[in-house]
Amino acid sequence: MADIKIVAIDIDGTLLNDQREITPAVAQAVADAVAQGVKVVITTGRPISGVKDILKTLKLNQASQFVITHNGGLMATADGQQIIHRNTLTLDDFKEVNDFMVQEGAYLQVEAMDQAYTTNHLIDYWASYENDLVHLPLHVHDHADELAGIDFIKLIAMAEANKLNDLQAKVPADIQDKMEVVRSTAHNLEFMNQTASKGNALLALAKYLNVDPQETMAIGDQENDLSMIKAAGIGVAMGNAIDPVKKIAQVQGLDNNHDGVAHAIQEYVLAK
């Protein structure tokens, strides 16, 4: 088995337990991996604003470390000062998806690097919840053309899980053919540049650092983690992962309430 040099870790349902805590065991395992020279990369659907506290807690907020945000739409140094990799959408992409959402009576917003924008004056509960969770200011506009010039890293529809299930099944083929459409939580359906994914971002980082993809490990639990678990040398499904993640992962670990990340790092990174 190759020595692991990059570990990509999802946040919600993976790094954090159900109380949204980083347990001491997980923090220690991350610290031990970093001390061994491994790049531990927080890899999330969240924007950078929703990761800063976690990077600080884990002492990963350094120029020598990296973070992947917006489901792979953006990769930067963990101090936020240098953008390494970015995939964006266009205003026309937003208009196309937004027209579909309006037709379906669903909420949609744009996420830029550290701001969110919408043309919907009725803000969905789950949007308010999400934006508060990730410290993302929301700006409401009357018309789509007012968003011209914004850096469209991803679009995100938010609703109750059952409504989003129906909505996801109705996404037109034209949109699916030109964008990456993925569920990141039960309440979030995301639309990104077709080349944007956690897996592609992980491979881009491996290339940037001159690391063989076989020397990478990815740990996750949701649909948006599938690409990085497939791309990594070792793909780890959390014990609480959805079935499609468990099916394609090489390894099924413990769940997020039983230090699953710590056990995976100890087993496949620290144990020699």
ChimeraX commands (.cxc) that place a marker at each C-alpha (Angstrom):
marker #1 position 0.00,0.00,0.00 radius 0.5
marker #1 position 1.32,3.44,-0.97 radius 0.5
marker #1 position 2.20,5.96,1.70 radius 0.5
marker #1 position -0.64,8.46,1.96 radius 0.5
marker #1 position 0.48,12.06,1.39 radius 0.5
marker #1 position -2.90,13.83,1.01 radius 0.5
marker #1 position -6.03,13.18,3.08 radius 0.5
marker #1 position -9.24,14.85,1.86 radius 0.5
marker #1 position -11.93,15.05,4.55 radius 0.5
marker #1 position -15.56,16.11,4.19 radius 0.5
marker #1 position -17.01,18.18,7.06 radius 0.5
marker #1 position -20.68,17.54,7.80 radius 0.5
marker #1 position -21.37,13.94,8.76 radius 0.5
marker #1 position -17.67,13.13,8.50 radius 0.5
marker #1 position -15.24,15.40,10.34 radius 0.5
marker #1 position -18.01,16.64,12.67 radius 0.5
marker #1 position -20.17,14.45,14.86 radius 0.5
marker #1 position -23.92,14.97,15.11 radius 0.5
marker #1 position -23.35,17.71,17.71 radius 0.5
marker #1 position -21.19,19.51,15.11 radius 0.5
marker #1 position -18.08,18.92,17.19 radius 0.5
marker #1 position -14.54,17.90,16.28 radius 0.5
marker #1 position -13.80,15.27,18.91 radius 0.5
marker #1 position -10.40,15.20,20.65 radius 0.5
marker #1 position -9.54,11.92,18.93 radius 0.5
marker #1 position -10.19,13.37,15.48 radius 0.5
marker #1 position -8.23,16.55,16.25 radius 0.5
marker #1 position -5.29,14.49,17.53 radius 0.5
marker #1 position -5.27,12.21,14.48 radius 0.5
marker #1 position -5.25,15.22,12.15 radius 0.5
marker #1 position -2.41,16.80,14.13 radius 0.5
marker #1 position -0.41,13.57,14.04 radius 0.5
marker #1 position -0.87,13.28,10.27 radius 0.5
marker #1 position 0.24,16.87,9.71 radius 0.5
marker #1 position 3.28,16.30,11.95 radius 0.5
marker #1 position 4.13,13.36,9.70 radius 0.5
marker #1 position 4.13,15.70,6.67 radius 0.5
marker #1 position 0.71,14.71,5.31 radius 0.5
marker #1 position -1.49,17.40,3.74 radius 0.5
marker #1 position -4.87,17.20,5.49 radius 0.5
marker #1 position -7.33,18.97,3.20 radius 0.5
marker #1 position -10.80,19.96,4.36 radius 0.5
marker #1 position -12.93,19.23,1.29 radius 0.5
marker #1 position -16.46,20.56,1.49 radius 0.5
marker #1 position -19.51,22.00,-0.20 radius 0.5
marker #1 position -19.24,24.96,2.16 radius 0.5
marker #1 position -17.76,28.31,1.11 radius 0.5
marker #1 position -14.50,29.48,2.68 radius 0.5
marker #1 position -16.41,31.51,5.28 radius 0.5
marker #1 position -17.89,28.28,6.61 radius 0.5
marker #1 position -14.50,26.60,6.99 radius 0.5
marker #1 position -12.34,29.22,8.68 radius 0.5
marker #1 position -13.19,28.24,12.26 radius 0.5
marker #1 position -12.55,24.58,11.51 radius 0.5
marker #1 position -9.19,25.31,9.88 radius 0.5
marker #1 position -8.23,27.42,12.90 radius 0.5
marker #1 position -9.31,24.73,15.38 radius 0.5
marker #1 position -7.25,22.11,13.57 radius 0.5
marker #1 position -4.32,24.51,13.06 radius 0.5
marker #1 position -4.59,24.03,9.32 radius 0.5
marker #1 position -5.03,27.74,8.50 radius 0.5
marker #1 position -1.53,28.06,7.07 radius 0.5
marker #1 position -0.21,29.09,3.66 radius 0.5
marker #1 position 1.43,25.65,3.45 radius 0.5
marker #1 position -1.94,23.88,3.77 radius 0.5
marker #1 position -4.88,23.71,1.35 radius 0.5
marker #1 position -8.67,23.75,1.41 radius 0.5
marker #1 position -11.23,22.66,-1.20 radius 0.5
marker #1 position -14.59,24.45,-1.00 radius 0.5
marker #1 position -17.85,24.79,-2.97 radius 0.5
marker #1 position -17.77,21.04,-3.77 radius 0.5
marker #1 position -14.56,21.46,-5.73 radius 0.5
marker #1 position -15.47,24.73,-7.39 radius 0.5
marker #1 position -12.64,26.46,-5.55 radius 0.5
marker #1 position -9.29,25.36,-4.13 radius 0.5
marker #1 position -7.08,27.73,-2.18 radius 0.5
marker #1 position -4.27,27.84,0.32 radius 0.5
marker #1 position -5.77,27.39,3.77 radius 0.5
marker #1 position -4.92,30.97,4.77 radius 0.5
marker #1 position -7.25,32.08,1.94 radius 0.5
marker #1 position -4.59,34.18,0.25 radius 0.5
marker #1 position -3.95,32.20,-2.94 radius 0.5
marker #1 position -6.48,30.61,-5.30 radius 0.5
marker #1 position -5.01,27.43,-6.79 radius 0.5
marker #1 position -7.93,26.11,-8.80 radius 0.5
marker #1 position -11.33,27.52,-9.73 radius 0.5
marker #1 position -14.29,26.41,-11.88 radius 0.5
marker #1 position -17.20,28.81,-12.33 radius 0.5
marker #1 position -20.59,29.18,-13.98 radius 0.5
marker #1 position -21.99,32.03,-16.07 radius 0.5
marker #1 position -24.88,34.42,-15.68 radius 0.5
marker #1 position -26.68,32.52,-18.45 radius 0.5
marker #1 position -26.22,29.31,-16.45 radius 0.5
marker #1 position -27.85,30.98,-13.48 radius 0.5
marker #1 position -30.74,32.25,-15.57 radius 0.5
marker #1 position -31.40,28.78,-16.98 radius 0.5
marker #1 position -31.44,27.08,-13.59 radius 0.5
marker #1 position -33.32,29.94,-11.97 radius 0.5
marker #1 position -36.05,29.82,-14.60 radius 0.5
marker #1 position -36.51,26.12,-13.81 radius 0.5
marker #1 position -36.65,26.82,-10.08 radius 0.5
marker #1 position -39.20,29.61,-10.52 radius 0.5
marker #1 position -41.32,27.23,-12.59 radius 0.5
marker #1 position -41.15,24.67,-9.78 radius 0.5
marker #1 position -41.69,27.20,-7.00 radius 0.5
marker #1 position -38.27,26.47,-5.49 radius 0.5
marker #1 position -35.59,28.66,-3.93 radius 0.5
marker #1 position -32.19,29.16,-5.58 radius 0.5
marker #1 position -29.15,31.21,-4.66 radius 0.5
marker #1 position -25.69,31.85,-6.09 radius 0.5
marker #1 position -22.59,31.35,-3.99 radius 0.5
marker #1 position -19.52,33.40,-4.76 radius 0.5
marker #1 position -16.32,33.08,-2.73 radius 0.5
marker #1 position -17.72,34.75,0.41 radius 0.5
marker #1 position -21.15,36.14,-0.51 radius 0.5
marker #1 position -24.52,34.72,-1.63 radius 0.5
marker #1 position -27.09,36.25,-3.98 radius 0.5
marker #1 position -30.69,35.47,-4.92 radius 0.5
marker #1 position -33.57,36.96,-6.88 radius 0.5
marker #1 position -36.10,35.21,-4.66 radius 0.5
marker #1 position -37.63,37.55,-2.07 radius 0.5
marker #1 position -39.11,34.63,-0.12 radius 0.5
marker #1 position -36.09,33.05,1.56 radius 0.5
marker #1 position -36.47,29.35,2.26 radius 0.5
marker #1 position -35.96,28.23,5.87 radius 0.5
marker #1 position -33.11,25.92,4.84 radius 0.5
marker #1 position -31.36,28.76,3.03 radius 0.5
marker #1 position -31.47,30.88,6.19 radius 0.5
marker #1 position -30.19,27.91,8.18 radius 0.5
marker #1 position -27.36,27.20,5.72 radius 0.5
marker #1 position -26.24,30.80,5.33 radius 0.5
marker #1 position -26.13,31.26,9.08 radius 0.5
marker #1 position -24.21,28.00,9.52 radius 0.5
marker #1 position -21.50,28.99,7.04 radius 0.5
marker #1 position -21.47,32.72,7.86 radius 0.5
marker #1 position -22.46,33.69,4.32 radius 0.5
marker #1 position -24.09,37.12,3.81 radius 0.5
marker #1 position -27.10,36.97,1.47 radius 0.5
marker #1 position -27.96,39.77,-0.99 radius 0.5
marker #1 position -31.44,39.87,-2.53 radius 0.5
marker #1 position -31.87,41.39,-6.01 radius 0.5
marker #1 position -34.93,41.97,-8.16 radius 0.5
marker #1 position -33.58,40.80,-11.52 radius 0.5
marker #1 position -31.03,38.25,-12.68 radius 0.5
marker #1 position -29.17,40.84,-14.77 radius 0.5
marker #1 position -28.26,42.62,-11.55 radius 0.5
marker #1 position -25.97,39.69,-10.80 radius 0.5
marker #1 position -23.76,40.40,-13.82 radius 0.5
marker #1 position -20.10,40.43,-12.83 radius 0.5
marker #1 position -20.52,38.10,-9.86 radius 0.5
marker #1 position -18.18,35.13,-9.56 radius 0.5
marker #1 position -20.65,32.22,-9.89 radius 0.5
marker #1 position -18.84,29.38,-8.15 radius 0.5
marker #1 position -21.98,27.32,-7.57 radius 0.5
marker #1 position -25.77,27.52,-7.50 radius 0.5
marker #1 position -27.67,25.91,-4.65 radius 0.5
marker #1 position -31.35,25.05,-4.31 radius 0.5
marker #1 position -32.61,24.50,-0.78 radius 0.5
marker #1 position -35.88,22.97,0.40 radius 0.5
marker #1 position -37.41,20.25,2.54 radius 0.5
marker #1 position -35.93,16.86,1.68 radius 0.5
marker #1 position -39.03,15.41,0.02 radius 0.5
marker #1 position -39.52,18.49,-2.15 radius 0.5
marker #1 position -35.87,18.40,-3.15 radius 0.5
marker #1 position -36.14,14.71,-4.05 radius 0.5
marker #1 position -38.92,15.56,-6.51 radius 0.5
marker #1 position -37.06,18.59,-7.79 radius 0.5
marker #1 position -33.86,16.64,-8.42 radius 0.5
marker #1 position -35.79,14.07,-10.47 radius 0.5
marker #1 position -37.21,16.86,-12.65 radius 0.5
marker #1 position -33.96,18.69,-13.48 radius 0.5
marker #1 position -34.01,19.05,-17.29 radius 0.5
marker #1 position -31.55,17.02,-19.31 radius 0.5
marker #1 position -30.14,20.20,-20.85 radius 0.5
marker #1 position -29.03,21.36,-17.41 radius 0.5
marker #1 position -27.71,17.95,-16.37 radius 0.5
marker #1 position -25.72,17.69,-19.60 radius 0.5
marker #1 position -23.89,20.98,-19.08 radius 0.5
marker #1 position -23.50,21.11,-15.28 radius 0.5
marker #1 position -22.45,18.96,-12.36 radius 0.5
marker #1 position -25.67,18.42,-10.38 radius 0.5
marker #1 position -25.18,16.86,-6.96 radius 0.5
marker #1 position -26.87,16.53,-3.59 radius 0.5
marker #1 position -24.65,17.62,-0.70 radius 0.5
marker #1 position -27.22,17.21,2.10 radius 0.5
marker #1 position -30.86,16.21,2.29 radius 0.5
marker #1 position -31.76,19.89,1.93 radius 0.5
marker #1 position -29.18,21.09,-0.64 radius 0.5
marker #1 position -29.10,20.47,-4.39 radius 0.5
marker #1 position -26.10,22.05,-6.05 radius 0.5
marker #1 position -25.24,23.05,-9.62 radius 0.5
marker #1 position -21.63,23.61,-10.64 radius 0.5
marker #1 position -19.32,23.84,-13.60 radius 0.5
marker #1 position -19.26,20.43,-15.29 radius 0.5
marker #1 position -15.58,19.99,-14.40 radius 0.5
marker #1 position -16.09,20.99,-10.75 radius 0.5
marker #1 position -16.19,18.15,-8.23 radius 0.5
marker #1 position -14.40,17.17,-5.08 radius 0.5
marker #1 position -12.71,14.38,-7.03 radius 0.5
marker #1 position -11.37,16.63,-9.77 radius 0.5
marker #1 position -10.16,19.13,-7.18 radius 0.5
marker #1 position -8.36,16.39,-5.28 radius 0.5
marker #1 position -6.65,15.23,-8.48 radius 0.5
marker #1 position -5.73,18.84,-9.33 radius 0.5
marker #1 position -4.16,19.26,-5.90 radius 0.5
marker #1 position -2.26,15.99,-6.24 radius 0.5
marker #1 position -0.87,17.20,-9.56 radius 0.5
marker #1 position -0.01,20.61,-8.08 radius 0.5
marker #1 position 1.92,18.92,-5.25 radius 0.5
marker #1 position 3.44,16.26,-7.54 radius 0.5
marker #1 position 1.72,13.50,-5.59 radius 0.5
marker #1 position 0.61,10.22,-7.18 radius 0.5
marker #1 position -3.21,9.90,-6.91 radius 0.5
marker #1 position -2.61,6.49,-5.35 radius 0.5
marker #1 position -1.00,8.35,-2.44 radius 0.5
marker #1 position -4.25,10.07,-1.54 radius 0.5
marker #1 position -7.12,9.16,0.78 radius 0.5
marker #1 position -10.65,10.61,0.80 radius 0.5
marker #1 position -13.21,10.28,3.60 radius 0.5
marker #1 position -16.89,11.16,3.17 radius 0.5
marker #1 position -20.52,10.24,3.60 radius 0.5
marker #1 position -22.75,11.93,0.99 radius 0.5
marker #1 position -23.43,12.02,-2.75 radius 0.5
marker #1 position -21.08,14.97,-3.26 radius 0.5
marker #1 position -18.25,12.85,-1.82 radius 0.5
marker #1 position -18.59,10.09,-4.42 radius 0.5
marker #1 position -16.20,11.68,-6.92 radius 0.5
marker #1 position -13.33,12.09,-4.45 radius 0.5
marker #1 position -13.80,8.62,-2.99 radius 0.5
marker #1 position -13.56,7.22,-6.52 radius 0.5
marker #1 position -10.53,9.39,-7.36 radius 0.5
marker #1 position -8.49,8.66,-4.23 radius 0.5
marker #1 position -6.04,5.84,-3.77 radius 0.5
marker #1 position -8.04,4.87,-0.68 radius 0.5
marker #1 position -11.71,5.84,-0.55 radius 0.5
marker #1 position -13.27,5.63,2.89 radius 0.5
marker #1 position -17.03,5.63,3.49 radius 0.5
marker #1 position -18.08,6.71,6.95 radius 0.5
marker #1 position -20.23,4.21,8.85 radius 0.5
marker #1 position -23.10,6.70,8.52 radius 0.5
marker #1 position -22.58,7.17,4.77 radius 0.5
marker #1 position -25.39,6.77,2.27 radius 0.5
marker #1 position -25.47,3.42,0.47 radius 0.5
marker #1 position -24.03,4.63,-2.88 radius 0.5
marker #1 position -20.93,5.89,-1.03 radius 0.5
marker #1 position -20.53,2.63,0.85 radius 0.5
marker #1 position -20.91,0.71,-2.40 radius 0.5
marker #1 position -18.03,2.40,-4.23 radius 0.5
marker #1 position -15.65,2.96,-1.29 radius 0.5
marker #1 position -12.77,0.56,-0.78 radius 0.5
marker #1 position -13.13,0.85,2.97 radius 0.5
marker #1 position -16.11,1.31,5.27 radius 0.5
marker #1 position -15.13,2.89,8.57 radius 0.5
marker #1 position -16.78,3.90,11.81 radius 0.5
marker #1 position -19.46,6.57,11.89 radius 0.5
marker #1 position -19.04,10.26,12.70 radius 0.5
marker #1 position -20.17,9.75,16.29 radius 0.5
marker #1 position -17.46,7.14,16.92 radius 0.5
marker #1 position -14.35,8.96,15.65 radius 0.5
marker #1 position -14.53,7.49,12.16 radius 0.5
marker #1 position -12.07,10.00,10.72 radius 0.5
marker #1 position -9.57,9.36,13.51 radius 0.5
marker #1 position -9.72,5.59,12.99 radius 0.5
marker #1 position -9.24,5.93,9.22 radius 0.5
marker #1 position -6.20,8.18,9.65 radius 0.5
marker #1 position -4.71,5.88,12.30 radius 0.5
marker #1 position -5.25,2.79,10.17 radius 0.5
marker #1 position -4.18,4.01,6.72 radius 0.5
marker #1 position -1.93,7.01,7.31 radius 0.5
marker #1 position -0.18,6.72,10.68 radius 0.5
marker #1 position 0.19,2.94,10.91 radius 0.5
marker #1 position 3.31,1.83,9.08 radius 0.5
marker link #1:1,2 radius 0.2
marker link #1:2,3 radius 0.2
marker link #1:3,4 radius 0.2
marker link #1:4,5 radius 0.2
marker link #1:5,6 radius 0.2
marker link #1:6,7 radius 0.2
marker link #1:7,8 radius 0.2
marker link #1:8,9 radius 0.2
marker link #1:9,10 radius 0.2
marker link #1:10,11 radius 0.2
marker link #1:11,12 radius 0.2
marker link #1:12,13 radius 0.2
marker link #1:13,14 radius 0.2
marker link #1:14,15 radius 0.2
marker link #1:15,16 radius 0.2
marker link #1:16,17 radius 0.2
marker link #1:17,18 radius 0.2
marker link #1:18,19 radius 0.2
marker link #1:19,20 radius 0.2
marker link #1:20,21 radius 0.2
marker link #1:21,22 radius 0.2
marker link #1:22,23 radius 0.2
marker link #1:23,24 radius 0.2
marker link #1:24,25 radius 0.2
marker link #1:25,26 radius 0.2
marker link #1:26,27 radius 0.2
marker link #1:27,28 radius 0.2
marker link #1:28,29 radius 0.2
marker link #1:29,30 radius 0.2
marker link #1:30,31 radius 0.2
marker link #1:31,32 radius 0.2
marker link #1:32,33 radius 0.2
marker link #1:33,34 radius 0.2
marker link #1:34,35 radius 0.2
marker link #1:35,36 radius 0.2
marker link #1:36,37 radius 0.2
marker link #1:37,38 radius 0.2
marker link #1:38,39 radius 0.2
marker link #1:39,40 radius 0.2
marker link #1:40,41 radius 0.2
marker link #1:41,42 radius 0.2
marker link #1:42,43 radius 0.2
marker link #1:43,44 radius 0.2
marker link #1:44,45 radius 0.2
marker link #1:45,46 radius 0.2
marker link #1:46,47 radius 0.2
marker link #1:47,48 radius 0.2
marker link #1:48,49 radius 0.2
marker link #1:49,50 radius 0.2
marker link #1:50,51 radius 0.2
marker link #1:51,52 radius 0.2
marker link #1:52,53 radius 0.2
marker link #1:53,54 radius 0.2
marker link #1:54,55 radius 0.2
marker link #1:55,56 radius 0.2
marker link #1:56,57 radius 0.2
marker link #1:57,58 radius 0.2
marker link #1:58,59 radius 0.2
marker link #1:59,60 radius 0.2
marker link #1:60,61 radius 0.2
marker link #1:61,62 radius 0.2
marker link #1:62,63 radius 0.2
marker link #1:63,64 radius 0.2
marker link #1:64,65 radius 0.2
marker link #1:65,66 radius 0.2
marker link #1:66,67 radius 0.2
marker link #1:67,68 radius 0.2
marker link #1:68,69 radius 0.2
marker link #1:69,70 radius 0.2
marker link #1:70,71 radius 0.2
marker link #1:71,72 radius 0.2
marker link #1:72,73 radius 0.2
marker link #1:73,74 radius 0.2
marker link #1:74,75 radius 0.2
marker link #1:75,76 radius 0.2
marker link #1:76,77 radius 0.2
marker link #1:77,78 radius 0.2
marker link #1:78,79 radius 0.2
marker link #1:79,80 radius 0.2
marker link #1:80,81 radius 0.2
marker link #1:81,82 radius 0.2
marker link #1:82,83 radius 0.2
marker link #1:83,84 radius 0.2
marker link #1:84,85 radius 0.2
marker link #1:85,86 radius 0.2
marker link #1:86,87 radius 0.2
marker link #1:87,88 radius 0.2
marker link #1:88,89 radius 0.2
marker link #1:89,90 radius 0.2
marker link #1:90,91 radius 0.2
marker link #1:91,92 radius 0.2
marker link #1:92,93 radius 0.2
marker link #1:93,94 radius 0.2
marker link #1:94,95 radius 0.2
marker link #1:95,96 radius 0.2
marker link #1:96,97 radius 0.2
marker link #1:97,98 radius 0.2
marker link #1:98,99 radius 0.2
marker link #1:99,100 radius 0.2
marker link #1:100,101 radius 0.2
marker link #1:101,102 radius 0.2
marker link #1:102,103 radius 0.2
marker link #1:103,104 radius 0.2
marker link #1:104,105 radius 0.2
marker link #1:105,106 radius 0.2
marker link #1:106,107 radius 0.2
marker link #1:107,108 radius 0.2
marker link #1:108,109 radius 0.2
marker link #1:109,110 radius 0.2
marker link #1:110,111 radius 0.2
marker link #1:111,112 radius 0.2
marker link #1:112,113 radius 0.2
marker link #1:113,114 radius 0.2
marker link #1:114,115 radius 0.2
marker link #1:115,116 radius 0.2
marker link #1:116,117 radius 0.2
marker link #1:117,118 radius 0.2
marker link #1:118,119 radius 0.2
marker link #1:119,120 radius 0.2
marker link #1:120,121 radius 0.2
marker link #1:121,122 radius 0.2
marker link #1:122,123 radius 0.2
marker link #1:123,124 radius 0.2
marker link #1:124,125 radius 0.2
marker link #1:125,126 radius 0.2
marker link #1:126,127 radius 0.2
marker link #1:127,128 radius 0.2
marker link #1:128,129 radius 0.2
marker link #1:129,130 radius 0.2
marker link #1:130,131 radius 0.2
marker link #1:131,132 radius 0.2
marker link #1:132,133 radius 0.2
marker link #1:133,134 radius 0.2
marker link #1:134,135 radius 0.2
marker link #1:135,136 radius 0.2
marker link #1:136,137 radius 0.2
marker link #1:137,138 radius 0.2
marker link #1:138,139 radius 0.2
marker link #1:139,140 radius 0.2
marker link #1:140,141 radius 0.2
marker link #1:141,142 radius 0.2
marker link #1:142,143 radius 0.2
marker link #1:143,144 radius 0.2
marker link #1:144,145 radius 0.2
marker link #1:145,146 radius 0.2
marker link #1:146,147 radius 0.2
marker link #1:147,148 radius 0.2
marker link #1:148,149 radius 0.2
marker link #1:149,150 radius 0.2
marker link #1:150,151 radius 0.2
marker link #1:151,152 radius 0.2
marker link #1:152,153 radius 0.2
marker link #1:153,154 radius 0.2
marker link #1:154,155 radius 0.2
marker link #1:155,156 radius 0.2
marker link #1:156,157 radius 0.2
marker link #1:157,158 radius 0.2
marker link #1:158,159 radius 0.2
marker link #1:159,160 radius 0.2
marker link #1:160,161 radius 0.2
marker link #1:161,162 radius 0.2
marker link #1:162,163 radius 0.2
marker link #1:163,164 radius 0.2
marker link #1:164,165 radius 0.2
marker link #1:165,166 radius 0.2
marker link #1:166,167 radius 0.2
marker link #1:167,168 radius 0.2
marker link #1:168,169 radius 0.2
marker link #1:169,170 radius 0.2
marker link #1:170,171 radius 0.2
marker link #1:171,172 radius 0.2
marker link #1:172,173 radius 0.2
marker link #1:173,174 radius 0.2
marker link #1:174,175 radius 0.2
marker link #1:175,176 radius 0.2
marker link #1:176,177 radius 0.2
marker link #1:177,178 radius 0.2
marker link #1:178,179 radius 0.2
marker link #1:179,180 radius 0.2
marker link #1:180,181 radius 0.2
marker link #1:181,182 radius 0.2
marker link #1:182,183 radius 0.2
marker link #1:183,184 radius 0.2
marker link #1:184,185 radius 0.2
marker link #1:185,186 radius 0.2
marker link #1:186,187 radius 0.2
marker link #1:187,188 radius 0.2
marker link #1:188,189 radius 0.2
marker link #1:189,190 radius 0.2
marker link #1:190,191 radius 0.2
marker link #1:191,192 radius 0.2
marker link #1:192,193 radius 0.2
marker link #1:193,194 radius 0.2
marker link #1:194,195 radius 0.2
marker link #1:195,196 radius 0.2
marker link #1:196,197 radius 0.2
marker link #1:197,198 radius 0.2
marker link #1:198,199 radius 0.2
marker link #1:199,200 radius 0.2
marker link #1:200,201 radius 0.2
marker link #1:201,202 radius 0.2
marker link #1:202,203 radius 0.2
marker link #1:203,204 radius 0.2
marker link #1:204,205 radius 0.2
marker link #1:205,206 radius 0.2
marker link #1:206,207 radius 0.2
marker link #1:207,208 radius 0.2
marker link #1:208,209 radius 0.2
marker link #1:209,210 radius 0.2
marker link #1:210,211 radius 0.2
marker link #1:211,212 radius 0.2
marker link #1:212,213 radius 0.2
marker link #1:213,214 radius 0.2
marker link #1:214,215 radius 0.2
marker link #1:215,216 radius 0.2
marker link #1:216,217 radius 0.2
marker link #1:217,218 radius 0.2
marker link #1:218,219 radius 0.2
marker link #1:219,220 radius 0.2
marker link #1:220,221 radius 0.2
marker link #1:221,222 radius 0.2
marker link #1:222,223 radius 0.2
marker link #1:223,224 radius 0.2
marker link #1:224,225 radius 0.2
marker link #1:225,226 radius 0.2
marker link #1:226,227 radius 0.2
marker link #1:227,228 radius 0.2
marker link #1:228,229 radius 0.2
marker link #1:229,230 radius 0.2
marker link #1:230,231 radius 0.2
marker link #1:231,232 radius 0.2
marker link #1:232,233 radius 0.2
marker link #1:233,234 radius 0.2
marker link #1:234,235 radius 0.2
marker link #1:235,236 radius 0.2
marker link #1:236,237 radius 0.2
marker link #1:237,238 radius 0.2
marker link #1:238,239 radius 0.2
marker link #1:239,240 radius 0.2
marker link #1:240,241 radius 0.2
marker link #1:241,242 radius 0.2
marker link #1:242,243 radius 0.2
marker link #1:243,244 radius 0.2
marker link #1:244,245 radius 0.2
marker link #1:245,246 radius 0.2
marker link #1:246,247 radius 0.2
marker link #1:247,248 radius 0.2
marker link #1:248,249 radius 0.2
marker link #1:249,250 radius 0.2
marker link #1:250,251 radius 0.2
marker link #1:251,252 radius 0.2
marker link #1:252,253 radius 0.2
marker link #1:253,254 radius 0.2
marker link #1:254,255 radius 0.2
marker link #1:255,256 radius 0.2
marker link #1:256,257 radius 0.2
marker link #1:257,258 radius 0.2
marker link #1:258,259 radius 0.2
marker link #1:259,260 radius 0.2
marker link #1:260,261 radius 0.2
marker link #1:261,262 radius 0.2
marker link #1:262,263 radius 0.2
marker link #1:263,264 radius 0.2
marker link #1:264,265 radius 0.2
marker link #1:265,266 radius 0.2
marker link #1:266,267 radius 0.2
marker link #1:267,268 radius 0.2
marker link #1:268,269 radius 0.2
marker link #1:269,270 radius 0.2
marker link #1:270,271 radius 0.2
marker link #1:271,272 radius 0.2
view
